[in-house]
Amino acid sequence: MRVAGFGLRADTGEGSLRAALALAGGAEDLGALAVVADKAHLPGIVALARTLDLPLRSVEIGALGSGITLSQRQPVRYGATSVAEGAALGAAGPGATLTVRRVVSPDGRATAAIAEGAP
């Protein structure tokens, strides 16, 4: 299953998330969206999941996968690598691979990455 993981700020809107997803290759063939658990309630990501009619997977901080891209702008609690990559990997399950590394929306408010795991 292909999962799009996201990194976002509390006030990030659906448009920023959609732009990041487009840069990552779009929503075609996605099975789910994923975000770190403490952001799963935010309106922008909830709206995107609803618009795309995809489940939103909430990934606990300890279950984030090990991303590739270093991220210097995120809070320390998320670790040193991309939250978008970690959320995608964590939600895609054991043995998942990162197929699209982190991309950043043009406005800098959202990041997205794609991982693929077993169906």
C-alpha positions in Angstrom: 0.0 0.0 0.0 1.2 3.5 -0.9 1.0 6.0 2.0 1.6 9.8 1.8 3.1 11.1 5.0 2.9 14.8 5.9 4.7 17.3 8.1 2.8 20.5 8.9 2.3 23.3 11.3 -0.9 23.8 13.4 -2.2 26.5 11.0 -1.3 24.7 7.7 -4.3 24.7 5.4 -5.5 22.0 3.0 -4.1 24.0 0.0 -0.6 23.8 1.3 -0.9 20.1 2.0 -2.4 19.5 -1.4 0.5 21.4 -3.1 3.0 19.3 -1.2 1.2 16.1 -2.3 1.2 17.3 -5.9 5.0 17.8 -5.8 5.3 14.2 -4.3 3.4 12.8 -7.3 -0.2 13.3 -6.4 -2.9 11.1 -4.7 -3.3 8.5 -7.4 -3.0 4.9 -6.0 -2.7 6.1 -2.4 -4.2 3.9 0.2 -3.9 6.3 3.1 -2.5 9.6 4.4 -0.3 9.7 7.6 0.8 12.2 10.1 2.4 12.2 13.5 -0.3 11.6 16.2 -0.1 15.0 17.8 -1.1 16.6 14.6 -3.8 14.2 13.4 -6.6 16.4 14.7 -5.5 19.5 12.8 -8.1 20.9 10.4 -5.9 21.1 7.3 -4.9 17.4 7.3 -8.4 16.2 8.3 -9.9 18.2 5.4 -7.4 16.8 2.9 -8.2 13.2 4.0 -11.9 14.0 3.7 -11.5 15.6 0.3 -9.5 12.7 -1.0 -11.7 10.1 0.7 -8.7 8.4 2.2 -8.1 7.2 5.8 -5.8 9.3 7.9 -3.4 7.2 9.9 -2.1 8.6 13.1 1.5 7.6 13.9 2.9 7.8 17.4 6.2 9.6 17.7 7.9 6.3 18.8 6.6 4.5 15.7 7.9 7.0 13.1 10.0 5.3 10.6 13.6 6.4 10.0 13.5 8.9 7.3 16.4 9.9 5.1 16.2 13.7 4.8 17.6 15.6 7.8 15.2 18.3 9.1 16.6 21.2 11.1 13.4 23.2 11.5 11.3 20.7 13.4 11.0 20.3 17.2 13.5 17.9 18.8 10.8 15.5 20.0 10.3 14.4 16.4 14.0 13.4 15.9 16.4 14.5 13.3 14.8 13.2 10.1 11.7 14.3 8.2 8.4 13.8 10.0 6.7 13.4 6.6 9.1 10.5 5.7 8.8 9.0 9.1 5.0 9.1 9.1 4.8 7.6 5.7 7.1 4.8 6.6 5.5 4.2 10.0 2.0 4.0 8.5 3.0 1.8 5.6 4.2 -0.9 8.0 7.2 -3.1 8.6 9.6 -3.4 5.7 8.1 -0.3 4.0 10.4 1.7 1.6 10.5 5.4 0.9 9.6 5.9 -2.8 9.4 9.7 -2.7 11.6 11.7 -0.4 10.4 14.8 1.4 9.2 17.6 -0.7 8.2 21.1 0.6 5.1 23.0 -0.5 5.8 26.2 -2.3 4.7 28.3 0.7 6.9 26.3 3.0 4.0 25.3 5.3 3.8 21.6 4.5 6.0 18.6 3.6 5.0 15.3 2.0 6.7 12.0 1.3 5.5 8.7 -0.1 6.3 5.2 1.2 5.2 1.8 0.0 4.5 -1.2 2.1 2.8 -4.6 1.9 -0.8 -4.4 1.0 
